[in-house]
């Protein structure tokens, strides 16, 4: 899984590392605004196995100079652009009427 959110990547990798070490997540997900999503993530990692999932950071809004500098790849730039477009479309579908 690639994400341009460093906060997501860090949290997800911390959870994967914890579960790979045979430890349990003790965090109470109900106290955070996106806790329901993290709870599902933890359950997915448990079901799939922590060694079957890799989370990496991808440069968001990359330009050719980032590819040239080796910060990202053409494939990651294209994929991130498509993900942003889909996210924008989802926001538009769920915007409240004015």
VEXVOFI-757458 format. One record per residue: residue number from 1; residue in one letter; x, y negated, z of N, C-alpha, C in turn. Coordinates in nm, 4 decimals, decimal comma. Layout:
<nodes>
<node seq="NUM" type="A" n_east="X" n_north="Y" n_up="Z" ca_east="X" ca_north="Y" ca_up="Z" c_east="X" c_north="Y" c_up="Z"/>
...
</nodes>
This chain:
<nodes>
<node seq="1" type="X" n_east="0,0862" n_north="0,1162" n_up="0,0000" ca_east="0,0000" ca_north="0,0000" ca_up="0,0000" c_east="0,0910" c_north="-0,1227" c_up="0,0000"/>
<node seq="2" type="X" n_east="0,0646" n_north="-0,2140" n_up="-0,0894" ca_east="0,1379" ca_north="-0,3393" ca_up="-0,0943" c_east="0,0474" c_north="-0,4528" c_up="-0,0516"/>
<node seq="3" type="X" n_east="0,1012" n_north="-0,5451" n_up="0,0259" ca_east="0,0236" ca_north="-0,6598" ca_up="0,0718" c_east="0,1119" c_north="-0,7830" c_up="0,0770"/>
<node seq="4" type="X" n_east="0,0529" n_north="-0,8982" n_up="0,0446" ca_east="0,1270" ca_north="-1,0231" ca_up="0,0566" c_east="0,1087" c_north="-1,0857" c_up="0,1943"/>
<node seq="5" type="X" n_east="0,0411" n_north="-1,0152" n_up="0,2842" ca_east="0,0233" ca_north="-1,0630" ca_up="0,4212" c_east="0,1278" c_north="-0,9975" c_up="0,5118"/>
<node seq="6" type="X" n_east="0,2271" n_north="-1,0765" n_up="0,5491" ca_east="0,3330" ca_north="-1,0231" ca_up="0,6344" c_east="0,2777" c_north="-0,9791" c_up="0,7706"/>
<node seq="7" type="X" n_east="0,1773" n_north="-1,0508" n_up="0,8208" ca_east="0,1162" ca_north="-1,0144" ca_up="0,9494" c_east="0,0506" c_north="-0,8765" c_up="0,9409"/>
<node seq="8" type="X" n_east="-0,0220" n_north="-0,8501" n_up="0,8298" ca_east="-0,0832" ca_north="-0,7188" ca_up="0,8106" c_east="0,0234" c_north="-0,6107" c_up="0,8023"/>
<node seq="9" type="X" n_east="0,1265" n_north="-0,6347" n_up="0,7204" ca_east="0,2325" ca_north="-0,5357" ca_up="0,7015" c_east="0,2988" c_north="-0,5031" c_up="0,8351"/>
<node seq="10" type="X" n_east="0,3304" n_north="-0,6055" n_up="0,9141" ca_east="0,3953" ca_north="-0,5827" ca_up="1,0434" c_east="0,3064" c_north="-0,5023" c_up="1,1377"/>
<node seq="11" type="X" n_east="0,1787" n_north="-0,5389" n_up="1,1485" ca_east="0,0859" ca_north="-0,4687" ca_up="1,2380" c_east="0,0640" c_north="-0,3250" c_up="1,1915"/>
<node seq="12" type="X" n_east="0,0431" n_north="-0,3070" n_up="1,0610" ca_east="0,0195" ca_north="-0,1734" ca_up="1,0068" c_east="0,1406" c_north="-0,0836" c_up="1,0294"/>
<node seq="13" type="X" n_east="0,2596" n_north="-0,1353" n_up="1,0050" ca_east="0,3801" ca_north="-0,0549" ca_up="1,0255" c_east="0,4043" c_north="-0,0244" c_up="1,1729"/>
<node seq="14" type="X" n_east="0,3669" n_north="-0,1161" n_up="1,2611" ca_east="0,3786" ca_north="-0,0891" ca_up="1,4054" c_east="0,2857" c_north="0,0261" c_up="1,4449"/>
<node seq="15" type="X" n_east="0,1661" n_north="0,0267" n_up="1,3913" ca_east="0,0705" ca_north="0,1341" ca_up="1,4202" c_east="0,1215" c_north="0,2668" c_up="1,3650"/>
<node seq="16" type="X" n_east="0,1709" n_north="0,2654" n_up="1,2416" ca_east="0,2228" ca_north="0,3881" ca_up="1,1805" c_east="0,3400" c_north="0,4432" c_up="1,2613"/>
<node seq="17" type="X" n_east="0,4313" n_north="0,3565" n_up="1,3033" ca_east="0,5462" ca_north="0,3982" ca_up="1,3840" c_east="0,5015" c_north="0,4592" c_up="1,5163"/>
<node seq="18" type="X" n_east="0,4051" n_north="0,3958" n_up="1,5801" ca_east="0,3519" ca_north="0,4451" ca_up="1,7072" c_east="0,2911" c_north="0,5842" c_up="1,6913"/>
<node seq="19" type="X" n_east="0,2080" n_north="0,6005" n_up="1,5897" ca_east="0,1431" ca_north="0,7297" ca_up="1,5666" c_east="0,2429" c_north="0,8362" c_up="1,5232"/>
<node seq="20" type="X" n_east="0,3445" n_north="0,7972" n_up="1,4473" ca_east="0,4481" ca_north="0,8923" ca_up="1,4042" c_east="0,5278" c_north="0,9443" c_up="1,5234"/>
<node seq="21" type="X" n_east="0,5373" n_north="0,8628" n_up="1,6280" ca_east="0,6087" ca_north="0,9030" ca_up="1,7495" c_east="0,5197" c_north="0,9861" c_up="1,8428"/>
<node seq="22" type="X" n_east="0,3977" n_north="1,0130" n_up="1,7980" ca_east="0,3063" ca_north="1,0934" ca_up="1,8780" c_east="0,2377" c_north="1,0174" c_up="1,9897"/>
<node seq="23" type="X" n_east="0,2429" n_north="0,8853" n_up="1,9827" ca_east="0,1790" ca_north="0,8026" ca_up="2,0855" c_east="0,0403" c_north="0,7608" c_up="2,0389"/>
<node seq="24" type="X" n_east="-0,0410" n_north="0,7166" n_up="2,1330" ca_east="-0,1763" ca_north="0,6711" ca_up="2,1020" c_east="-0,1810" c_north="0,5191" c_up="2,1001"/>
<node seq="25" type="X" n_east="-0,2677" n_north="0,4671" n_up="2,0168" ca_east="-0,2926" ca_north="0,3227" ca_up="2,0166" c_east="-0,3794" c_north="0,2919" c_up="2,1372"/>
<node seq="26" type="X" n_east="-0,3272" n_north="0,2104" n_up="2,2272" ca_east="-0,4021" ca_north="0,1775" ca_up="2,3486" c_east="-0,4762" c_north="0,0455" c_up="2,3368"/>
<node seq="27" type="X" n_east="-0,4586" n_north="-0,0208" n_up="2,2258" ca_east="-0,5195" ca_north="-0,1522" ca_up="2,2076" c_east="-0,6715" c_north="-0,1397" c_up="2,1991"/>
<node seq="28" type="X" n_east="-0,7396" n_north="-0,2337" n_up="2,2597" ca_east="-0,8854" ca_north="-0,2376" ca_up="2,2518" c_east="-0,9228" c_north="-0,3226" c_up="2,1312"/>
<node seq="29" type="X" n_east="-0,9551" n_north="-0,2550" n_up="2,0212" ca_east="-0,9814" ca_north="-0,3248" ca_up="1,8973" c_east="-1,1069" c_north="-0,4112" c_up="1,9038"/>
<node seq="30" type="X" n_east="-1,1968" n_north="-0,3821" n_up="1,9950" ca_east="-1,3216" ca_north="-0,4587" ca_up="2,0004" c_east="-1,3001" c_north="-0,6033" c_up="2,0454"/>
<node seq="31" type="X" n_east="-1,1829" n_north="-0,6339" n_up="2,0975" ca_east="-1,1578" ca_north="-0,7700" ca_up="2,1444" c_east="-1,0978" c_north="-0,8612" c_up="2,0377"/>
<node seq="32" type="X" n_east="-1,0694" n_north="-0,8080" n_up="1,9191" ca_east="-1,0149" ca_north="-0,8930" ca_up="1,8132" c_east="-1,1157" c_north="-0,9053" c_up="1,6998"/>
<node seq="33" type="X" n_east="-1,1083" n_north="-1,0160" n_up="1,6282" ca_east="-1,2087" ca_north="-1,0451" ca_up="1,5253" c_east="-1,2098" c_north="-0,9427" c_up="1,4123"/>
<node seq="34" type="X" n_east="-1,0961" n_north="-0,8824" n_up="1,3847" ca_east="-1,0906" ca_north="-0,7808" ca_up="1,2792" c_east="-1,0635" c_north="-0,6415" c_up="1,3358"/>
<node seq="35" type="X" n_east="-1,1001" n_north="-0,6236" n_up="1,4609" ca_east="-1,0753" ca_north="-0,4974" ca_up="1,5296" c_east="-1,1422" c_north="-0,3780" c_up="1,4647"/>
<node seq="36" type="X" n_east="-1,2593" n_north="-0,3988" n_up="1,4061" ca_east="-1,3273" ca_north="-0,2879" ca_up="1,3391" c_east="-1,2442" c_north="-0,2368" c_up="1,2224"/>
<node seq="37" type="X" n_east="-1,1785" n_north="-0,3253" n_up="1,1510" ca_east="-1,0950" ca_north="-0,2843" ca_up="1,0388" c_east="-0,9694" c_north="-0,2117" c_up="1,0854"/>
<node seq="38" type="X" n_east="-0,9085" n_north="-0,2616" n_up="1,1943" ca_east="-0,7903" ca_north="-0,1944" ca_up="1,2489" c_east="-0,8258" c_north="-0,0573" c_up="1,3041"/>
<node seq="39" type="X" n_east="-0,9411" n_north="-0,0453" n_up="1,3650" ca_east="-0,9859" ca_north="0,0850" ca_up="1,4145" c_east="-0,9954" c_north="0,1847" c_up="1,2984"/>
<node seq="40" type="X" n_east="-1,0547" n_north="0,1425" n_up="1,1870" ca_east="-1,0643" ca_north="0,2288" ca_up="1,0693" c_east="-0,9255" c_north="0,2625" c_up="1,0145"/>
<node seq="41" type="X" n_east="-0,8352" n_north="0,1650" n_up="1,0177" ca_east="-0,6994" ca_north="0,1891" ca_up="0,9702" c_east="-0,6315" c_north="0,2963" c_up="1,0558"/>
<node seq="42" type="X" n_east="-0,6431" n_north="0,2838" n_up="1,1869" ca_east="-0,5835" ca_north="0,3829" ca_up="1,2777" c_east="-0,6392" c_north="0,5219" c_up="1,2492"/>
<node seq="43" type="X" n_east="-0,7693" n_north="0,5321" n_up="1,2326" ca_east="-0,8319" ca_north="0,6614" ca_up="1,2042" c_east="-0,7853" c_north="0,7173" c_up="1,0700"/>
<node seq="44" type="X" n_east="-0,7669" n_north="0,6314" n_up="0,9707" ca_east="-0,7184" ca_north="0,6765" ca_up="0,8400" c_east="-0,5752" c_north="0,7277" c_up="0,8495"/>
<node seq="45" type="X" n_east="-0,4921" n_north="0,6572" n_up="0,9264" ca_east="-0,3534" ca_north="0,7021" ca_up="0,9448" c_east="-0,3505" c_north="0,8369" c_up="1,0167"/>
<node seq="46" type="X" n_east="-0,4343" n_north="0,8524" n_up="1,1175" ca_east="-0,4412" ca_north="0,9815" ca_up="1,1889" c_east="-0,4838" c_north="1,0933" c_up="1,0936"/>
<node seq="47" type="X" n_east="-0,5843" n_north="1,0671" n_up="1,0111" ca_east="-0,6370" ca_north="1,1696" ca_up="0,9216" c_east="-0,5364" c_north="1,2062" c_up="0,8117"/>
<node seq="48" type="X" n_east="-0,4713" n_north="1,1072" n_up="0,7560" ca_east="-0,3789" ca_north="1,1297" ca_up="0,6452" c_east="-0,2424" c_north="1,1754" c_up="0,6947"/>
<node seq="49" type="X" n_east="-0,2042" n_north="1,1247" n_up="0,8119" ca_east="-0,0714" ca_north="1,1523" ca_up="0,8661" c_east="0,0178" c_north="1,0319" c_up="0,8465"/>
<node seq="50" type="X" n_east="0,0873" n_north="0,9897" n_up="0,9510" ca_east="0,1673" ca_north="0,8673" ca_up="0,9434" c_east="0,2807" c_north="0,8736" c_up="0,8411"/>
<node seq="51" type="X" n_east="0,3267" n_north="0,9929" n_up="0,8075" ca_east="0,4350" ca_north="1,0043" ca_up="0,7096" c_east="0,3843" c_north="0,9980" c_up="0,5656"/>
<node seq="52" type="X" n_east="0,2525" n_north="0,9955" n_up="0,5470" ca_east="0,1943" ca_north="0,9919" ca_up="0,4131" c_east="0,1589" c_north="0,8504" c_up="0,3685"/>
<node seq="53" type="X" n_east="0,1841" n_north="0,7529" n_up="0,4539" ca_east="0,1437" ca_north="0,6151" ca_up="0,4239" c_east="0,2651" c_north="0,5241" c_up="0,4333"/>
<node seq="54" type="X" n_east="0,2820" n_north="0,4401" n_up="0,3330" ca_east="0,3899" ca_north="0,3421" ca_up="0,3335" c_east="0,3279" c_north="0,2063" c_up="0,3046"/>
<node seq="55" type="X" n_east="0,3595" n_north="0,1099" n_up="0,3875" ca_east="0,3084" ca_north="-0,0263" ca_up="0,3725" c_east="0,4281" c_north="-0,1169" c_up="0,3427"/>
<node seq="56" type="X" n_east="0,4192" n_north="-0,1938" n_up="0,2365" ca_east="0,5290" ca_north="-0,2831" ca_up="0,2002" c_east="0,4769" c_north="-0,4245" c_up="0,1750"/>
<node seq="57" type="X" n_east="0,5641" n_north="-0,5206" n_up="0,2001" ca_east="0,5324" ca_north="-0,6606" ca_up="0,1735" c_east="0,5607" c_north="-0,6903" c_up="0,0268"/>
<node seq="58" type="X" n_east="0,4696" n_north="-0,7665" n_up="-0,0336" ca_east="0,4838" ca_north="-0,8077" ca_up="-0,1725" c_east="0,4717" c_north="-0,9593" c_up="-0,1778"/>
<node seq="59" type="X" n_east="0,5577" n_north="-1,0226" n_up="-0,2519" ca_east="0,5540" ca_north="-1,1686" ca_up="-0,2668" c_east="0,4237" c_north="-1,2115" c_up="-0,3325"/>
<node seq="60" type="X" n_east="0,3487" n_north="-1,2942" n_up="-0,2631" ca_east="0,2253" ca_north="-1,3488" ca_up="-0,3193" c_east="0,2548" c_north="-1,4704" c_up="-0,4059"/>
<node seq="61" type="X" n_east="0,1696" n_north="-1,4955" n_up="-0,5051" ca_east="0,1820" ca_north="-1,6119" ca_up="-0,5934" c_east="0,3216" c_north="-1,6204" c_up="-0,6555"/>
<node seq="62" type="X" n_east="0,3742" n_north="-1,5042" n_up="-0,6922" ca_east="0,5093" ca_north="-1,4977" ca_up="-0,7478" c_east="0,5163" c_north="-1,5631" c_up="-0,8854"/>
<node seq="63" type="X" n_east="0,6322" n_north="-1,6136" n_up="-0,9147" ca_east="0,6613" ca_north="-1,6737" ca_up="-1,0450" c_east="0,7796" c_north="-1,5969" c_up="-1,1064"/>
<node seq="64" type="X" n_east="0,8094" n_north="-1,6267" n_up="-1,2298" ca_east="0,9186" ca_north="-1,5581" ca_up="-1,2979" c_east="1,0499" c_north="-1,5710" c_up="-1,2205"/>
<node seq="65" type="X" n_east="1,0720" n_north="-1,6848" n_up="-1,1574" ca_east="1,1968" ca_north="-1,7041" ca_up="-1,0813" c_east="1,2094" c_north="-1,6033" c_up="-0,9680"/>
<node seq="66" type="X" n_east="1,0958" n_north="-1,5608" n_up="-0,9088" ca_east="1,1001" ca_north="-1,4601" ca_up="-0,8021" c_east="1,1366" c_north="-1,3230" c_up="-0,8578"/>
<node seq="67" type="X" n_east="1,0896" n_north="-1,2942" n_up="-0,9784" ca_east="1,1256" ca_north="-1,1684" ca_up="-1,0446" c_east="1,2745" c_north="-1,1710" c_up="-1,0786"/>
<node seq="68" type="X" n_east="1,3201" n_north="-1,2823" n_up="-1,1356" ca_east="1,4610" ca_north="-1,2965" ca_up="-1,1736" c_east="1,5530" c_north="-1,2841" c_up="-1,0524"/>
<node seq="69" type="X" n_east="1,5071" n_north="-1,3325" n_up="-0,9364" ca_east="1,5880" ca_north="-1,3275" ca_up="-0,8144" c_east="1,5779" c_north="-1,1922" c_up="-0,7436"/>
<node seq="70" type="X" n_east="1,4947" n_north="-1,1022" n_up="-0,7948" ca_east="1,4815" ca_north="-0,9700" ca_up="-0,7339" c_east="1,3916" c_north="-0,9668" c_up="-0,6121"/>
<node seq="71" type="X" n_east="1,3147" n_north="-1,0736" n_up="-0,5893" ca_east="1,2244" ca_north="-1,0801" ca_up="-0,4742" c_east="1,1013" c_north="-0,9939" c_up="-0,4985"/>
<node seq="72" type="X" n_east="1,0609" n_north="-0,9836" n_up="-0,6242" ca_east="0,9453" ca_north="-0,9022" ca_up="-0,6604" c_east="0,9680" c_north="-0,8436" c_up="-0,7986"/>
<node seq="73" type="X" n_east="0,8731" n_north="-0,7649" n_up="-0,8428" ca_east="0,8805" ca_north="-0,7054" ca_up="-0,9763" c_east="0,7646" c_north="-0,7571" c_up="-1,0602"/>
<node seq="74" type="X" n_east="0,7733" n_north="-0,7371" n_up="-1,1895" ca_east="0,6644" ca_north="-0,7766" ca_up="-1,2780" c_east="0,5363" c_north="-0,7026" c_up="-1,2393"/>
<node seq="75" type="X" n_east="0,5480" n_north="-0,5740" n_up="-1,2116" ca_east="0,4304" ca_north="-0,4947" ca_up="-1,1737" c_east="0,3663" c_north="-0,5483" c_up="-1,0460"/>
<node seq="76" type="X" n_east="0,4476" n_north="-0,5827" n_up="-0,9459" ca_east="0,3925" ca_north="-0,6366" ca_up="-0,8213" c_east="0,3284" c_north="-0,7735" c_up="-0,8435"/>
<node seq="77" type="X" n_east="0,3888" n_north="-0,8559" n_up="-0,9285" ca_east="0,3320" ca_north="-0,9881" ca_up="-0,9592" c_east="0,1947" c_north="-0,9724" c_up="-1,0249"/>
<node seq="78" type="X" n_east="0,1853" n_north="-0,8824" n_up="-1,1219" ca_east="0,0584" ca_north="-0,8595" ca_up="-1,1911" c_east="-0,0453" c_north="-0,8018" c_up="-1,0941"/>
<node seq="79" type="X" n_east="-0,0047" n_north="-0,7036" n_up="-1,0160" ca_east="-0,0970" ca_north="-0,6420" ca_up="-0,9198" c_east="-0,1468" c_north="-0,7407" c_up="-0,8157"/>
<node seq="80" type="X" n_east="-0,0579" n_north="-0,8257" n_up="-0,7657" ca_east="-0,0993" ca_north="-0,9240" ca_up="-0,6658" c_east="-0,1936" c_north="-1,0264" c_up="-0,7263"/>
<node seq="81" type="X" n_east="-0,1685" n_north="-1,0663" n_up="-0,8502" ca_east="-0,2587" ca_north="-1,1592" ca_up="-0,9178" c_east="-0,3979" c_north="-1,0998" c_up="-0,9352"/>
<node seq="82" type="X" n_east="-0,4032" n_north="-0,9728" n_up="-0,9722" ca_east="-0,5328" ca_north="-0,9054" ca_up="-0,9877" c_east="-0,6040" c_north="-0,8925" c_up="-0,8532"/>
<node seq="83" type="X" n_east="-0,5292" n_north="-0,8594" n_up="-0,7486" ca_east="-0,5890" ca_north="-0,8476" ca_up="-0,6152" c_east="-0,6462" c_north="-0,9814" c_up="-0,5695"/>
<node seq="84" type="X" n_east="-0,5736" n_north="-1,0895" n_up="-0,5953" ca_east="-0,6238" ca_north="-1,2229" ca_up="-0,5602" c_east="-0,7527" c_north="-1,2546" c_up="-0,6357"/>
<node seq="85" type="X" n_east="-0,7580" n_north="-1,2182" n_up="-0,7643" ca_east="-0,8778" ca_north="-1,2448" ca_up="-0,8446" c_east="-0,9975" c_north="-1,1666" c_up="-0,7915"/>
<node seq="86" type="X" n_east="-0,9767" n_north="-1,0423" n_up="-0,7546" ca_east="-1,0853" ca_north="-0,9599" ca_up="-0,7003" c_east="-1,1306" c_north="-1,0150" c_up="-0,5644"/>
<node seq="87" type="X" n_east="-1,0362" n_north="-1,0581" n_up="-0,4827" ca_east="-1,0711" ca_north="-1,1157" ca_up="-0,3528" c_east="-1,1531" c_north="-1,2432" c_up="-0,3709"/>
<node seq="88" type="X" n_east="-1,1130" n_north="-1,3280" n_up="-0,4660" ca_east="-1,1887" ca_north="-1,4505" ca_up="-0,4936" c_east="-1,3308" c_north="-1,4180" c_up="-0,5397"/>
<node seq="89" type="X" n_east="-1,3438" n_north="-1,3152" n_up="-0,6237" ca_east="-1,4770" ca_north="-1,2747" ca_up="-0,6703" c_east="-1,5620" c_north="-1,2249" c_up="-0,5536"/>
<node seq="90" type="X" n_east="-1,5007" n_north="-1,1517" n_up="-0,4620" ca_east="-1,5738" ca_north="-1,1039" ca_up="-0,3445" c_east="-1,6214" c_north="-1,2174" c_up="-0,2563"/>
<node seq="91" type="X" n_east="-1,5392" n_north="-1,3181" n_up="-0,2408" ca_east="-1,5782" ca_north="-1,4351" ca_up="-0,1607" c_east="-1,6975" c_north="-1,5042" c_up="-0,2255"/>
<node seq="92" type="X" n_east="-1,6932" n_north="-1,5191" n_up="-0,3566" ca_east="-1,8037" ca_north="-1,5847" ca_up="-0,4272" c_east="-1,9338" c_north="-1,5054" c_up="-0,4133"/>
<node seq="93" type="X" n_east="-1,9253" n_north="-1,3746" n_up="-0,4116" ca_east="-2,0458" ca_north="-1,2921" ca_up="-0,3957" c_east="-2,1089" c_north="-1,3089" c_up="-0,2584"/>
<node seq="94" type="X" n_east="-2,0282" n_north="-1,3392" n_up="-0,1596" ca_east="-2,0762" ca_north="-1,3443" ca_up="-0,0222" c_east="-2,0816" c_north="-1,4846" c_up="0,0363"/>
<node seq="95" type="X" n_east="-2,0657" n_north="-1,5857" n_up="-0,0470" ca_east="-2,0773" ca_north="-1,7227" ca_up="0,0022" c_east="-2,2237" c_north="-1,7493" c_up="0,0398"/>
<node seq="96" type="X" n_east="-2,2402" n_north="-1,8238" n_up="0,1468" ca_east="-2,3762" ca_north="-1,8573" ca_up="0,1868" c_east="-2,4283" c_north="-1,9704" c_up="0,0982"/>
<node seq="97" type="X" n_east="-2,5576" n_north="-1,9667" n_up="0,0656" ca_east="-2,6149" ca_north="-2,0723" ca_up="-0,0198" c_east="-2,6072" c_north="-2,2081" c_up="0,0500"/>
<node seq="98" type="X" n_east="-2,5909" n_north="-2,3096" n_up="-0,0317" ca_east="-2,5765" ca_north="-2,4449" ca_up="0,0259" c_east="-2,7105" c_north="-2,5114" c_up="0,0421"/>
</nodes>
